[in-house]
Amino acid sequence: MSANLNLTADERAELFGDFNPDGHAAEAEQRWGGTQAWTDSMRRTSTFTKEDWKRFMGEAAEIANRMAEAMRAGAPADGDLAMDLAEEHRAHITRWCYDCSYEIHRGLGDLYVTDPRFTTIFDRTAPGLAAYFQAAITANATRHNA
C-alpha cells in the first residue's frame, strides 16, 4: 500500500528528507486500515499539494515547539497551558487528517512514548518532549471526558 502522496520524488525528498512515507504505510494500514480515521486520512491526504504538506507540517512543528517551550518553562503537563496545546494538536489532526477523538488522541500520545520512532522525532525538538506531550494529551483527554 502506498502512502498515496500526490508528489514528485523531488517534492517528497524536499518535504520528508530521509523519511519515506511509503515505508510506513503498510504498517499503518495493518494497524488502522479498517477504521474510519484511516479511510478519512487516506482520502484527505491524497489530495494534498506540496503547499498543503508544508502548511500541515509547519503547523505541527509550531505546536511541538510551543509545547517544548512550555516544558522548558516548567509548566506542568497537566496544567492549562500544556493541555490547551494538546487540544490544539488534536484539533490540528482533525482539521487536516481525520476526526481525532480524545480516545484516538490518547492512543497517539501513547505511541509517542512507546514507539522509538515517534519518541526520537519529538525528542529532537527537546529532550523529554515525547513524554511531556503524552502526559499533556492524557491530561487533556481526561479533562474533556470528565
N, CA, C and O atoms as a GROMACS GRO file, in nm:
protein
  584
    1MET      N    1   0.084  -0.119   0.000
    1MET     CA    2   0.000   0.000   0.000
    1MET      C    3   0.087   0.124   0.000
    1MET      O    4   0.178   0.135   0.082
    2SER      N    5   0.062   0.214  -0.088
    2SER     CA    6   0.136   0.339  -0.096
    2SER      C    7   0.073   0.441  -0.001
    2SER      O    8  -0.044   0.431   0.033
    3ALA      N    9   0.153   0.536   0.040
    3ALA     CA   10   0.101   0.646   0.121
    3ALA      C   11   0.012   0.736   0.036
    3ALA      O   12  -0.052   0.827   0.088
    4ASN      N   13   0.009   0.711  -0.096
    4ASN     CA   14  -0.081   0.780  -0.187
    4ASN      C   15  -0.057   0.931  -0.188
    4ASN      O   16  -0.152   1.009  -0.188
    5LEU      N   17   0.068   0.971  -0.189
    5LEU     CA   18   0.102   1.112  -0.192
    5LEU      C   19   0.110   1.160  -0.335
    5LEU      O   20   0.173   1.096  -0.420
    6ASN      N   21   0.046   1.269  -0.361
    6ASN     CA   22   0.042   1.326  -0.494
    6ASN      C   23   0.161   1.422  -0.511
    6ASN      O   24   0.143   1.541  -0.534
    7LEU      N   25   0.284   1.366  -0.500
    7LEU     CA   26   0.405   1.446  -0.504
    7LEU      C   27   0.509   1.381  -0.594
    7LEU      O   28   0.511   1.259  -0.611
    8THR      N   29   0.594   1.465  -0.651
    8THR     CA   30   0.706   1.410  -0.729
    8THR      C   31   0.811   1.359  -0.631
    8THR      O   32   0.805   1.388  -0.512
    9ALA      N   33   0.906   1.284  -0.682
    9ALA     CA   34   1.015   1.232  -0.597
    9ALA      C   35   1.094   1.348  -0.536
    9ALA      O   36   1.134   1.340  -0.420
   10ASP      N   37   1.117   1.454  -0.612
   10ASP     CA   38   1.190   1.570  -0.560
   10ASP      C   39   1.111   1.639  -0.449
   10ASP      O   40   1.169   1.682  -0.349
   11GLU      N   41   0.980   1.651  -0.467
   11GLU     CA   42   0.897   1.714  -0.364
   11GLU      C   43   0.896   1.630  -0.237
   11GLU      O   44   0.902   1.684  -0.127
   12ARG      N   45   0.888   1.497  -0.252
   12ARG     CA   46   0.893   1.408  -0.136
   12ARG      C   47   1.023   1.428  -0.060
   12ARG      O   48   1.024   1.438   0.063
   13ALA      N   49   1.135   1.432  -0.134
   13ALA     CA   50   1.265   1.449  -0.070
   13ALA      C   51   1.274   1.584   0.001
   13ALA      O   52   1.326   1.593   0.112
   14GLU      N   53   1.222   1.688  -0.062
   14GLU     CA   54   1.224   1.821  -0.002
   14GLU      C   55   1.141   1.826   0.126
   14GLU      O   56   1.183   1.885   0.226
   15LEU      N   57   1.024   1.765   0.123
   15LEU     CA   58   0.934   1.770   0.237
   15LEU      C   59   0.971   1.675   0.350
   15LEU      O   60   0.967   1.711   0.467
   16PHE      N   61   1.008   1.553   0.314
   16PHE     CA   62   1.025   1.448   0.415
   16PHE      C   63   1.169   1.408   0.440
   16PHE      O   64   1.196   1.331   0.533
   17GLY      N   65   1.263   1.458   0.359
   17GLY     CA   66   1.403   1.421   0.378
   17GLY      C   67   1.422   1.271   0.364
   17GLY      O   68   1.377   1.211   0.267
   18ASP      N   69   1.487   1.211   0.463
   18ASP     CA   70   1.515   1.067   0.460
   18ASP      C   71   1.393   0.982   0.496
   18ASP      O   72   1.394   0.861   0.472
   19PHE      N   73   1.290   1.042   0.551
   19PHE     CA   74   1.170   0.967   0.588
   19PHE      C   75   1.094   0.929   0.463
   19PHE      O   76   1.067   1.014   0.377
   20ASN      N   77   1.059   0.802   0.452
   20ASN     CA   78   0.983   0.752   0.338
   20ASN      C   79   0.844   0.713   0.384
   20ASN      O   80   0.827   0.607   0.445
   21PRO      N   81   0.742   0.796   0.356
   21PRO     CA   82   0.606   0.764   0.400
   21PRO      C   83   0.558   0.628   0.350
   21PRO      O   84   0.485   0.558   0.420
   22ASP      N   85   0.599   0.590   0.229
   22ASP     CA   86   0.557   0.461   0.175
   22ASP      C   87   0.609   0.346   0.261
   22ASP      O   88   0.544   0.242   0.272
   23GLY      N   89   0.725   0.364   0.320
   23GLY     CA   90   0.784   0.260   0.403
   23GLY      C   91   0.704   0.230   0.528
   23GLY      O   92   0.714   0.122   0.585
   24HIS      N   93   0.625   0.327   0.573
   24HIS     CA   94   0.545   0.310   0.694
   24HIS      C   95   0.397   0.287   0.665
   24HIS      O   96   0.320   0.253   0.755
   25ALA      N   97   0.357   0.305   0.539
   25ALA     CA   98   0.216   0.296   0.503
   25ALA      C   99   0.159   0.156   0.527
   25ALA      O  100   0.047   0.142   0.575
   26ALA      N  101   0.235   0.052   0.493
   26ALA     CA  102   0.185  -0.085   0.510
   26ALA      C  103   0.162  -0.115   0.658
   26ALA      O  104   0.062  -0.176   0.695
   27GLU      N  105   0.256  -0.074   0.742
   27GLU     CA  106   0.240  -0.094   0.887
   27GLU      C  107   0.119  -0.018   0.940
   27GLU      O  108   0.040  -0.072   1.018
   28ALA      N  109   0.104   0.106   0.897
   28ALA     CA  110  -0.010   0.187   0.942
   28ALA      C  111  -0.141   0.126   0.895
   28ALA      O  112  -0.239   0.122   0.970
   29GLU      N  113  -0.143   0.079   0.771
   29GLU     CA  114  -0.266   0.018   0.720
   29GLU      C  115  -0.300  -0.109   0.798
   29GLU      O  116  -0.417  -0.136   0.826
   30GLN      N  117  -0.198  -0.186   0.833
   30GLN     CA  118  -0.223  -0.308   0.910
   30GLN      C  119  -0.283  -0.274   1.047
   30GLN      O  120  -0.371  -0.345   1.094
   31ARG      N  121  -0.236  -0.168   1.108
   31ARG     CA  122  -0.284  -0.130   1.242
   31ARG      C  123  -0.421  -0.064   1.237
   31ARG      O  124  -0.507  -0.092   1.321
   32TRP      N  125  -0.443   0.025   1.138
   32TRP     CA  126  -0.562   0.109   1.140
   32TRP      C  127  -0.646   0.102   1.013
   32TRP      O  128  -0.743   0.177   0.999
   33GLY      N  129  -0.610   0.013   0.920
   33GLY     CA  130  -0.673   0.008   0.789
   33GLY      C  131  -0.823  -0.006   0.788
   33GLY      O  132  -0.888   0.042   0.695
   34GLY      N  133  -0.882  -0.069   0.887
   34GLY     CA  134  -1.026  -0.088   0.888
   34GLY      C  135  -1.103   0.023   0.956
   34GLY      O  136  -1.225   0.013   0.972
   35THR      N  137  -1.035   0.128   0.998
   35THR     CA  138  -1.102   0.234   1.074
   35THR      C  139  -1.148   0.348   0.985
   35THR      O  140  -1.097   0.368   0.874
   36GLN      N  141  -1.243   0.423   1.035
   36GLN     CA  142  -1.289   0.542   0.964
   36GLN      C  143  -1.178   0.646   0.959
   36GLN      O  144  -1.164   0.717   0.859
   37ALA      N  145  -1.100   0.656   1.066
   37ALA     CA  146  -0.990   0.752   1.068
   37ALA      C  147  -0.892   0.724   0.955
   37ALA      O  148  -0.846   0.816   0.887
   38TRP      N  149  -0.859   0.597   0.933
   38TRP     CA  150  -0.767   0.560   0.825
   38TRP      C  151  -0.827   0.600   0.690
   38TRP      O  152  -0.760   0.662   0.608
   39THR      N  153  -0.952   0.566   0.668
   39THR     CA  154  -1.017   0.597   0.541
   39THR      C  155  -1.018   0.748   0.517
   39THR      O  156  -0.984   0.795   0.408
   40ASP      N  157  -1.057   0.824   0.620
   40ASP     CA  158  -1.061   0.970   0.606
   40ASP      C  159  -0.922   1.027   0.581
   40ASP      O  160  -0.906   1.116   0.496
   41SER      N  161  -0.823   0.978   0.653
   41SER     CA  162  -0.688   1.028   0.637
   41SER      C  163  -0.635   1.002   0.496
   41SER      O  164  -0.575   1.090   0.435
   42MET      N  165  -0.657   0.882   0.446
   42MET     CA  166  -0.611   0.849   0.310
   42MET      C  167  -0.682   0.937   0.206
   42MET      O  168  -0.620   0.984   0.111
   43ARG      N  169  -0.812   0.957   0.225
   43ARG     CA  170  -0.888   1.040   0.131
   43ARG      C  171  -0.837   1.184   0.135
   43ARG      O  172  -0.813   1.244   0.030
   44ARG      N  173  -0.821   1.240   0.253
   44ARG     CA  174  -0.780   1.380   0.263
   44ARG      C  175  -0.636   1.402   0.217
   44ARG      O  176  -0.610   1.492   0.136
   45THR      N  177  -0.544   1.322   0.268
   45THR     CA  178  -0.402   1.348   0.236
   45THR      C  179  -0.369   1.317   0.090
   45THR      O  180  -0.271   1.369   0.037
   46SER      N  181  -0.448   1.234   0.025
   46SER     CA  182  -0.421   1.204  -0.116
   46SER      C  183  -0.442   1.326  -0.204
   46SER      O  184  -0.393   1.329  -0.317
   47THR      N  185  -0.513   1.425  -0.154
   47THR     CA  186  -0.536   1.547  -0.233
   47THR      C  187  -0.440   1.660  -0.194
   47THR      O  188  -0.444   1.766  -0.256
   48PHE      N  189  -0.355   1.638  -0.095
   48PHE     CA  190  -0.263   1.743  -0.051
   48PHE      C  191  -0.164   1.778  -0.162
   48PHE      O  192  -0.106   1.691  -0.226
   49THR      N  193  -0.146   1.906  -0.182
   49THR     CA  194  -0.041   1.957  -0.269
   49THR      C  195   0.086   1.973  -0.185
   49THR      O  196   0.084   1.956  -0.064
   50LYS      N  197   0.194   2.006  -0.251
   50LYS     CA  198   0.318   2.034  -0.180
   50LYS      C  199   0.297   2.145  -0.077
   50LYS      O  200   0.346   2.136   0.035
   51GLU      N  201   0.224   2.247  -0.115
   51GLU     CA  202   0.197   2.359  -0.023
   51GLU      C  203   0.112   2.315   0.095
   51GLU      O  204   0.133   2.360   0.208
   52ASP      N  205   0.015   2.227   0.071
   52ASP     CA  206  -0.066   2.173   0.181
   52ASP      C  207   0.024   2.099   0.280
   52ASP      O  208   0.012   2.118   0.401
   53TRP      N  209   0.113   2.015   0.228
   53TRP     CA  210   0.204   1.940   0.316
   53TRP      C  211   0.291   2.036   0.396
   53TRP      O  212   0.316   2.014   0.514
   54LYS      N  213   0.339   2.142   0.332
   54LYS     CA  214   0.421   2.241   0.404
   54LYS      C  215   0.342   2.305   0.516
   54LYS      O  216   0.393   2.319   0.628
   55ARG      N  217   0.219   2.344   0.490
   55ARG     CA  218   0.135   2.406   0.594
   55ARG      C  219   0.106   2.307   0.706
   55ARG      O  220   0.118   2.340   0.824
   56PHE      N  221   0.067   2.185   0.669
   56PHE     CA  222   0.037   2.081   0.767
   56PHE      C  223   0.158   2.057   0.858
   56PHE      O  224   0.146   2.060   0.981
   57MET      N  225   0.272   2.034   0.798
   57MET     CA  226   0.392   2.004   0.876
   57MET      C  227   0.441   2.126   0.954
   57MET      O  228   0.491   2.113   1.065
   58GLY      N  229   0.426   2.244   0.895
   58GLY     CA  230   0.465   2.367   0.964
   58GLY      C  231   0.381   2.391   1.088
   58GLY      O  232   0.434   2.428   1.194
   59GLU      N  233   0.250   2.371   1.076
   59GLU     CA  234   0.162   2.387   1.192
   59GLU      C  235   0.196   2.285   1.300
   59GLU      O  236   0.198   2.319   1.419
   60ALA      N  237   0.221   2.162   1.260
   60ALA     CA  238   0.256   2.058   1.358
   60ALA      C  239   0.386   2.094   1.430
   60ALA      O  240   0.396   2.079   1.552
   61ALA      N  241   0.484   2.141   1.356
   61ALA     CA  242   0.612   2.179   1.417
   61ALA      C  243   0.595   2.298   1.511
   61ALA      O  244   0.657   2.304   1.617
   62GLU      N  245   0.510   2.391   1.474
   62GLU     CA  246   0.487   2.509   1.557
   62GLU      C  247   0.421   2.468   1.690
   62GLU      O  248   0.456   2.521   1.795
   63ILE      N  249   0.326   2.376   1.685
   63ILE     CA  250   0.263   2.327   1.807
   63ILE      C  251   0.366   2.256   1.894
   63ILE      O  252   0.371   2.277   2.016
   64ALA      N  253   0.448   2.171   1.832
   64ALA     CA  254   0.552   2.100   1.908
   64ALA      C  255   0.652   2.196   1.970
   64ALA      O  256   0.695   2.177   2.083
   65ASN      N  257   0.689   2.300   1.896
   65ASN     CA  258   0.783   2.400   1.950
   65ASN      C  259   0.723   2.474   2.069
   65ASN      O  260   0.792   2.500   2.168
   66ARG      N  261   0.596   2.508   2.060
   66ARG     CA  262   0.530   2.576   2.173
   66ARG      C  263   0.516   2.482   2.292
   66ARG      O  264   0.527   2.526   2.406
   67MET      N  265   0.492   2.352   2.266
   67MET     CA  266   0.485   2.254   2.374
   67MET      C  267   0.623   2.243   2.440
   67MET      O  268   0.632   2.235   2.563
   68ALA      N  269   0.729   2.243   2.360
   68ALA     CA  270   0.865   2.237   2.414
   68ALA      C  271   0.895   2.361   2.499
   68ALA      O  272   0.958   2.350   2.604
   69GLU      N  273   0.850   2.477   2.454
   69GLU     CA  274   0.870   2.600   2.532
   69GLU      C  275   0.799   2.590   2.666
   69GLU      O  276   0.854   2.629   2.769
   70ALA      N  277   0.677   2.537   2.666
   70ALA     CA  278   0.602   2.520   2.791
   70ALA      C  279   0.677   2.425   2.884
   70ALA      O  280   0.688   2.450   3.004
   71MET      N  281   0.728   2.316   2.828
   71MET     CA  282   0.801   2.218   2.909
   71MET      C  283   0.926   2.282   2.969
   71MET      O  284   0.953   2.267   3.088
   72ARG      N  285   1.003   2.353   2.886
   72ARG     CA  286   1.126   2.417   2.934
   72ARG      C  287   1.098   2.524   3.038
   72ARG      O  288   1.180   2.549   3.127
   73ALA      N  289   0.981   2.589   3.028
   73ALA     CA  290   0.943   2.692   3.125
   73ALA      C  291   0.893   2.633   3.256
   73ALA      O  292   0.868   2.706   3.352
   74GLY      N  293   0.879   2.501   3.261
   74GLY     CA  294   0.836   2.434   3.384
   74GLY      C  295   0.685   2.425   3.400
   74GLY      O  296   0.636   2.392   3.508
   75ALA      N  297   0.610   2.453   3.293
   75ALA     CA  298   0.464   2.440   3.301
   75ALA      C  299   0.430   2.292   3.320
   75ALA      O  300   0.482   2.207   3.247
   76PRO      N  301   0.343   2.260   3.415
   76PRO     CA  302   0.307   2.119   3.435
   76PRO      C  303   0.233   2.063   3.314
   76PRO      O  304   0.153   2.133   3.251
   77ALA      N  305   0.259   1.938   3.282
   77ALA     CA  306   0.194   1.874   3.168
   77ALA      C  307   0.043   1.866   3.186
   77ALA      O  308  -0.031   1.861   3.089
   78ASP      N  309  -0.002   1.865   3.310
   78ASP     CA  310  -0.146   1.861   3.336
   78ASP      C  311  -0.202   1.999   3.370
   78ASP      O  312  -0.312   2.010   3.424
   79GLY      N  313  -0.127   2.102   3.338
   79GLY     CA  314  -0.174   2.240   3.357
   79GLY      C  315  -0.244   2.290   3.233
   79GLY      O  316  -0.238   2.229   3.126
   80ASP      N  317  -0.310   2.404   3.247
   80ASP     CA  318  -0.390   2.458   3.138
   80ASP      C  319  -0.310   2.484   3.011
   80ASP      O  320  -0.357   2.453   2.902
   81LEU      N  321  -0.189   2.539   3.023
   81LEU     CA  322  -0.111   2.571   2.904
   81LEU      C  323  -0.082   2.446   2.822
   81LEU      O  324  -0.109   2.442   2.702
   82ALA      N  325  -0.027   2.344   2.885
   82ALA     CA  326   0.007   2.221   2.813
   82ALA      C  327  -0.118   2.150   2.761
   82ALA      O  328  -0.119   2.100   2.648
   83MET      N  329  -0.222   2.146   2.843
   83MET     CA  330  -0.345   2.081   2.796
   83MET      C  331  -0.407   2.157   2.679
   83MET      O  332  -0.461   2.096   2.587
   84ASP      N  333  -0.400   2.291   2.682
   84ASP     CA  334  -0.453   2.370   2.571
   84ASP      C  335  -0.373   2.343   2.443
   84ASP      O  336  -0.430   2.338   2.334
   85LEU      N  337  -0.242   2.327   2.457
   85LEU     CA  338  -0.160   2.294   2.340
   85LEU      C  339  -0.193   2.153   2.289
   85LEU      O  340  -0.196   2.130   2.168
   86ALA      N  341  -0.217   2.061   2.381
   86ALA     CA  342  -0.259   1.926   2.340
   86ALA      C  343  -0.392   1.933   2.265
   86ALA      O  344  -0.410   1.863   2.166
   87GLU      N  345  -0.482   2.016   2.311
   87GLU     CA  346  -0.610   2.033   2.243
   87GLU      C  347  -0.590   2.094   2.105
   87GLU      O  348  -0.657   2.055   2.009
   88GLU      N  349  -0.499   2.188   2.094
   88GLU     CA  350  -0.467   2.247   1.964
   88GLU      C  351  -0.410   2.140   1.869
   88GLU      O  352  -0.441   2.139   1.750
   89HIS      N  353  -0.328   2.052   1.923
   89HIS     CA  354  -0.271   1.941   1.846
   89HIS      C  355  -0.382   1.848   1.796
   89HIS      O  356  -0.382   1.808   1.680
   90ARG      N  357  -0.476   1.814   1.884
   90ARG     CA  358  -0.588   1.728   1.846
   90ARG      C  359  -0.672   1.794   1.737
   90ARG      O  360  -0.712   1.729   1.641
   91ALA      N  361  -0.698   1.923   1.752
   91ALA     CA  362  -0.776   1.996   1.652
   91ALA      C  363  -0.702   2.003   1.518
   91ALA      O  364  -0.764   1.997   1.412
   92HIS      N  365  -0.571   2.016   1.523
   92HIS     CA  366  -0.488   2.018   1.402
   92HIS      C  367  -0.505   1.885   1.326
   92HIS      O  368  -0.522   1.886   1.204
   93ILE      N  369  -0.500   1.775   1.396
   93ILE     CA  370  -0.517   1.644   1.331
   93ILE      C  371  -0.658   1.633   1.272
   93ILE      O  372  -0.674   1.585   1.160
   94THR      N  373  -0.758   1.677   1.348
   94THR     CA  374  -0.896   1.673   1.298
   94THR      C  375  -0.912   1.759   1.174
   94THR      O  376  -0.977   1.718   1.079
   95ARG      N  377  -0.854   1.876   1.174
   95ARG     CA  378  -0.868   1.968   1.061
   95ARG      C  379  -0.802   1.913   0.934
   95ARG      O  380  -0.855   1.929   0.824
   96TRP      N  381  -0.688   1.848   0.950
   96TRP     CA  382  -0.610   1.805   0.833
   96TRP      C  383  -0.630   1.659   0.794
   96TRP      O  384  -0.622   1.626   0.675
   97CYS      N  385  -0.656   1.571   0.890
   97CYS     CA  386  -0.647   1.428   0.860
   97CYS      C  387  -0.776   1.350   0.884
   97CYS      O  388  -0.830   1.291   0.790
   98TYR      N  389  -0.826   1.349   1.005
   98TYR     CA  390  -0.943   1.269   1.041
   98TYR      C  391  -0.997   1.320   1.173
   98TYR      O  392  -0.931   1.396   1.244
   99ASP      N  393  -1.119   1.278   1.206
   99ASP     CA  394  -1.181   1.318   1.332
   99ASP      C  395  -1.103   1.250   1.445
   99ASP      O  396  -1.118   1.131   1.470
  100CYS      N  397  -1.022   1.329   1.512
  100CYS     CA  398  -0.935   1.276   1.618
  100CYS      C  399  -1.007   1.288   1.752
  100CYS      O  400  -0.999   1.392   1.819
  101SER      N  401  -1.075   1.183   1.790
  101SER     CA  402  -1.144   1.181   1.919
  101SER      C  403  -1.041   1.184   2.032
  101SER      O  404  -0.922   1.166   2.009
  102TYR      N  405  -1.088   1.207   2.153
  102TYR     CA  406  -0.996   1.206   2.268
  102TYR      C  407  -0.936   1.068   2.288
  102TYR      O  408  -0.821   1.056   2.329
  103GLU      N  409  -1.013   0.964   2.260
  103GLU     CA  410  -0.962   0.827   2.272
  103GLU      C  411  -0.849   0.803   2.172
  103GLU      O  412  -0.745   0.748   2.206
  104ILE      N  413  -0.871   0.844   2.047
  104ILE     CA  414  -0.768   0.828   1.945
  104ILE      C  415  -0.646   0.912   1.982
  104ILE      O  416  -0.532   0.866   1.969
  105HIS      N  417  -0.669   1.034   2.027
  105HIS     CA  418  -0.558   1.122   2.062
  105HIS      C  419  -0.476   1.064   2.177
  105HIS      O  420  -0.353   1.070   2.176
  106ARG      N  421  -0.544   1.006   2.275
  106ARG     CA  422  -0.473   0.940   2.386
  106ARG      C  423  -0.385   0.827   2.332
  106ARG      O  424  -0.272   0.809   2.377
  107GLY      N  425  -0.437   0.751   2.236
  107GLY     CA  426  -0.358   0.644   2.175
  107GLY      C  427  -0.237   0.696   2.101
  107GLY      O  428  -0.130   0.635   2.105
  108LEU      N  429  -0.253   0.810   2.032
  108LEU     CA  430  -0.138   0.871   1.965
  108LEU      C  431  -0.033   0.914   2.068
  108LEU      O  432   0.086   0.891   2.049
  109GLY      N  433  -0.079   0.975   2.176
  109GLY     CA  434   0.014   1.015   2.281
  109GLY      C  435   0.091   0.896   2.335
  109GLY      O  436   0.211   0.907   2.362
  110ASP      N  437   0.024   0.785   2.352
  110ASP     CA  438   0.092   0.664   2.399
  110ASP      C  439   0.198   0.618   2.298
  110ASP      O  440   0.306   0.574   2.337
  111LEU      N  441   0.166   0.629   2.169
  111LEU     CA  442   0.265   0.592   2.066
  111LEU      C  443   0.389   0.680   2.075
  111LEU      O  444   0.500   0.635   2.046
  112TYR      N  445   0.370   0.805   2.114
  112TYR     CA  446   0.484   0.897   2.120
  112TYR      C  447   0.590   0.849   2.219
  112TYR      O  448   0.707   0.883   2.206
  113VAL      N  449   0.548   0.771   2.319
  113VAL     CA  450   0.646   0.722   2.418
  113VAL      C  451   0.676   0.573   2.404
  113VAL      O  452   0.778   0.527   2.457
  114THR      N  453   0.592   0.497   2.335
  114THR     CA  454   0.616   0.353   2.323
  114THR      C  455   0.684   0.315   2.192
  114THR      O  456   0.742   0.207   2.182
  115ASP      N  457   0.676   0.401   2.091
  115ASP     CA  458   0.739   0.374   1.962
  115ASP      C  459   0.860   0.465   1.950
  115ASP      O  460   0.846   0.587   1.940
  116PRO      N  461   0.979   0.408   1.950
  116PRO     CA  462   1.101   0.490   1.946
  116PRO      C  463   1.109   0.584   1.826
  116PRO      O  464   1.176   0.687   1.833
  117ARG      N  465   1.041   0.550   1.718
  117ARG     CA  466   1.043   0.640   1.602
  117ARG      C  467   0.976   0.772   1.635
  117ARG      O  468   1.026   0.879   1.599
  118PHE      N  469   0.862   0.766   1.704
  118PHE     CA  470   0.794   0.888   1.745
  118PHE      C  471   0.874   0.961   1.853
  118PHE      O  472   0.891   1.083   1.847
  119THR      N  473   0.922   0.885   1.951
  119THR     CA  474   0.998   0.946   2.060
  119THR      C  475   1.116   1.025   2.004
  119THR      O  476   1.140   1.138   2.047
  120THR      N  477   1.187   0.967   1.911
  120THR     CA  478   1.304   1.033   1.852
  120THR      C  479   1.265   1.164   1.785
  120THR      O  480   1.333   1.265   1.800
  121ILE      N  481   1.156   1.162   1.710
  121ILE     CA  482   1.112   1.283   1.640
  121ILE      C  483   1.081   1.395   1.739
  121ILE      O  484   1.128   1.507   1.722
  122PHE      N  485   1.004   1.366   1.842
  122PHE     CA  486   0.968   1.469   1.939
  122PHE      C  487   1.088   1.512   2.022
  122PHE      O  488   1.107   1.631   2.048
  123ASP      N  489   1.170   1.416   2.062
  123ASP     CA  490   1.283   1.448   2.149
  123ASP      C  491   1.395   1.521   2.074
  123ASP      O  492   1.485   1.575   2.137
  124ARG      N  493   1.390   1.522   1.941
  124ARG     CA  494   1.482   1.606   1.864
  124ARG      C  495   1.451   1.753   1.888
  124ARG      O  496   1.540   1.837   1.890
  125THR      N  497   1.324   1.784   1.905
  125THR     CA  498   1.283   1.921   1.931
  125THR      C  499   1.330   1.963   2.070
  125THR      O  500   1.384   2.072   2.088
  126ALA      N  501   1.310   1.875   2.167
  126ALA     CA  502   1.357   1.899   2.304
  126ALA      C  503   1.360   1.765   2.377
  126ALA      O  504   1.262   1.691   2.374
  127PRO      N  505   1.472   1.733   2.442
  127PRO     CA  506   1.478   1.607   2.517
  127PRO      C  507   1.365   1.598   2.619
  127PRO      O  508   1.342   1.690   2.698
  128GLY      N  509   1.293   1.485   2.616
  128GLY     CA  510   1.182   1.464   2.707
  128GLY      C  511   1.048   1.512   2.655
  128GLY      O  512   0.945   1.495   2.721
  129LEU      N  513   1.047   1.572   2.536
  129LEU     CA  514   0.922   1.628   2.483
  129LEU      C  515   0.818   1.520   2.456
  129LEU      O  516   0.699   1.544   2.478
  130ALA      N  517   0.858   1.402   2.409
  130ALA     CA  518   0.760   1.297   2.380
  130ALA      C  519   0.681   1.262   2.506
  130ALA      O  520   0.558   1.252   2.501
  131ALA      N  521   0.749   1.242   2.616
  131ALA     CA  522   0.681   1.207   2.742
  131ALA      C  523   0.594   1.321   2.792
  131ALA      O  524   0.484   1.299   2.841
  132TYR      N  525   0.643   1.443   2.780
  132TYR     CA  526   0.566   1.560   2.822
  132TYR      C  527   0.440   1.575   2.736
  132TYR      O  528   0.331   1.600   2.788
  133PHE      N  529   0.456   1.559   2.605
  133PHE     CA  530   0.344   1.568   2.512
  133PHE      C  531   0.240   1.462   2.547
  133PHE      O  532   0.120   1.491   2.553
  134GLN      N  533   0.287   1.340   2.570
  134GLN     CA  534   0.196   1.230   2.604
  134GLN      C  535   0.120   1.260   2.732
  134GLN      O  536  -0.001   1.237   2.740
  135ALA      N  537   0.188   1.312   2.832
  135ALA     CA  538   0.123   1.345   2.959
  135ALA      C  539   0.020   1.457   2.939
  135ALA      O  540  -0.088   1.453   2.999
  136ALA      N  541   0.052   1.555   2.856
  136ALA     CA  542  -0.042   1.665   2.830
  136ALA      C  543  -0.165   1.615   2.754
  136ALA      O  544  -0.277   1.655   2.782
  137ILE      N  545  -0.143   1.526   2.657
  137ILE     CA  546  -0.254   1.468   2.581
  137ILE      C  547  -0.345   1.388   2.673
  137ILE      O  548  -0.467   1.400   2.666
  138THR      N  549  -0.286   1.307   2.760
  138THR     CA  550  -0.364   1.226   2.854
  138THR      C  551  -0.444   1.315   2.947
  138THR      O  552  -0.562   1.291   2.970
  139ALA      N  553  -0.380   1.419   3.001
  139ALA     CA  554  -0.449   1.511   3.092
  139ALA      C  555  -0.563   1.584   3.020
  139ALA      O  556  -0.671   1.602   3.076
  140ASN      N  557  -0.538   1.624   2.896
  140ASN     CA  558  -0.641   1.693   2.819
  140ASN      C  559  -0.759   1.602   2.790
  140ASN      O  560  -0.874   1.644   2.800
  141ALA      N  561  -0.731   1.476   2.754
  141ALA     CA  562  -0.839   1.380   2.728
  141ALA      C  563  -0.920   1.358   2.856
  141ALA      O  564  -1.043   1.350   2.851
  142THR      N  565  -0.853   1.346   2.966
  142THR     CA  566  -0.923   1.328   3.095
  142THR      C  567  -1.009   1.450   3.127
  142THR      O  568  -1.123   1.436   3.171
  143ARG      N  569  -0.954   1.569   3.104
  143ARG     CA  570  -1.027   1.694   3.128
  143ARG      C  571  -1.155   1.698   3.046
  143ARG      O  572  -1.260   1.740   3.096
  144HIS      N  573  -1.149   1.654   2.922
  144HIS     CA  574  -1.266   1.663   2.834
  144HIS      C  575  -1.363   1.546   2.851
  144HIS      O  576  -1.479   1.555   2.811
  145ASN      N  577  -1.316   1.437   2.908
  145ASN     CA  578  -1.404   1.322   2.929
  145ASN      C  579  -1.453   1.312   3.073
  145ASN      O  580  -1.523   1.217   3.108
  146ALA      N  581  -1.416   1.408   3.154
  146ALA     CA  582  -1.456   1.405   3.296
  146ALA      C  583  -1.598   1.452   3.315
  146ALA      O  584  -1.647   1.455   3.428
   0.00000   0.00000   0.00000
